[in-house]
Amino acid sequence: MKARVVVTLKPGVLDPQGKAIEGALGSLGVKGVASVRQGKVFDVELAAGDPAEARASLEAACQKLLANTVIENYSIDV
């Protein structure tokens, strides 16, 4: 079973890497970029056959390793 976990910074948390990307895009001539927020994507293949079991497993993975839940949000798509 395949799943995707998307981790993003919570609103209000400073994102220096996003700001650097925003500046670089402007330097490259990309017009109209108002703001950039950087995140992480994890594509995971699970042995679980049940979507609920897979989701529970990924919830635990996010809480323990994939996301810093103090400053990041995450979403899981199984």
Phi, psi and omega in degrees: 000135181258148179214158176231132176245126178247125181246127179228157176290145176292152177302140179092345177277130180297142182231081182297327179291320176298319178296320179295319178296318178302314178296319180295320178298318177298318179295331180275001177088010177282117185266152171084008179277113182272326184196148176230132173240127184267148178212192181229147175234132176240119172262119188238136173252125185246149177280346182299139179264344183254125181302324179294320178294318179297315180298316180298319179297317180289326175302314179297318180298319179294316180296325185268329189218311193289331182230143170268096190292353174288321185240356184233147170255160176217155174228148183237129177237111181263000000 
